[in-house]
Amino acid sequence: MVVFLCITVVIIFSCSKEDGGTSDLTIEANITSILNPSGWAPLTAIIKVETDQEVRVTTTVICKNGIDPDFEASHFELGRSLEVPIIGLYPSHNNIIRITLFDNTGKSLGHMKKT
């Protein structure tokens, strides 16, 4: 099994489209979220990642009860401007999304938290 150094970006989704948060990223990055981007799927989101170097993204929707498995999706595209789909959000719940960024060697690039 390959072990990657990674960063975790935790985004807490509420029913609002407003973003805020803190960061200790070691690269220039802009990470934004859009809840229900199509207007037709309220339990989805898009995470937009803009960086000054190429990254890969893994997303995890953390289960709300601590018993069911988390929903993880790996996105293998390497890029500086990525749009990552998020599915499996819970209704009427402050969803927690963990975003892990990897550079092209698997090196950690820092941490960001958004609310």
C-alpha positions in Angstrom: 0.0 0.0 0.0 1.3 3.4 -0.9 1.2 5.9 1.9 0.8 9.5 0.8 1.6 12.6 2.9 -1.5 14.6 2.5 -3.3 17.7 3.7 -6.8 17.7 4.9 -9.1 20.6 4.1 -12.3 20.4 6.1 -15.3 22.2 4.8 -18.4 22.4 6.8 -21.5 22.8 4.5 -24.6 24.2 5.9 -27.6 25.3 3.9 -25.8 28.5 3.0 -23.6 29.3 0.0 -21.3 31.6 2.0 -17.7 30.6 2.5 -15.2 31.5 5.2 -12.4 29.9 7.1 -8.7 29.6 8.0 -5.7 28.3 6.2 -2.0 27.3 6.7 -1.5 26.2 3.1 2.1 26.3 2.0 1.1 27.1 -1.6 -1.0 29.8 -3.2 -4.5 28.3 -3.3 -8.1 29.4 -3.5 -10.7 26.8 -2.6 -14.4 27.7 -2.9 -17.6 25.7 -2.7 -20.9 25.9 -4.4 -23.8 24.1 -2.8 -26.4 22.7 -5.3 -24.6 24.1 -8.3 -27.3 23.0 -10.8 -30.2 24.2 -8.8 -31.7 20.7 -9.1 -29.6 18.5 -6.8 -29.6 20.1 -3.3 -27.4 17.3 -1.8 -24.5 18.0 -4.1 -21.8 20.6 -4.3 -18.8 21.6 -6.4 -15.4 22.4 -4.8 -13.3 24.7 -7.0 -9.5 24.4 -6.4 -7.2 27.0 -7.9 -3.5 26.6 -7.1 -0.1 27.8 -8.4 1.1 24.3 -8.8 -0.6 21.1 -10.0 -2.5 19.0 -7.4 -4.7 16.0 -7.1 -7.8 15.9 -4.9 -9.5 13.3 -2.7 -12.8 14.1 -1.1 -14.6 12.5 1.8 -18.1 13.1 3.0 -17.9 12.3 6.7 -20.9 10.2 7.9 -23.2 12.1 10.2 -23.7 9.3 12.8 -20.2 8.0 13.1 -21.4 4.4 12.4 -22.0 4.3 8.6 -18.9 4.4 6.4 -17.7 7.7 5.0 -18.1 8.4 1.3 -14.7 8.8 -0.3 -13.9 9.7 -3.9 -10.5 10.0 -5.5 -10.1 12.4 -8.4 -7.0 11.4 -10.4 -6.8 14.5 -12.6 -3.7 16.6 -11.9 -4.2 20.3 -12.4 -4.0 23.9 -11.2 -7.7 24.7 -11.7 -10.0 21.8 -10.8 -13.8 21.5 -10.2 -14.5 18.5 -8.0 -18.0 17.2 -7.7 -19.3 16.3 -4.2 -22.2 13.9 -3.9 -23.8 12.2 -0.9 -24.5 15.2 1.3 -27.0 14.8 4.1 -30.3 16.9 4.2 -30.8 19.3 7.1 -27.3 18.6 8.4 -24.0 20.6 8.6 -22.1 18.2 6.3 -18.3 17.9 6.9 -16.2 17.4 3.7 -12.6 16.4 4.1 -10.5 17.4 1.0 -7.0 16.0 0.7 -4.6 17.6 -1.8 -1.5 15.9 -3.2 1.2 17.4 -5.3 2.5 15.2 -8.2 4.8 13.4 -5.8 2.3 12.9 -3.0 3.8 15.6 -0.8 1.6 17.5 1.7 0.8 21.1 0.8 -0.9 22.4 4.0 -4.3 22.6 5.6 -7.4 24.7 5.1 -10.7 24.9 6.9 -13.8 26.5 5.4 -17.3 27.0 6.9 
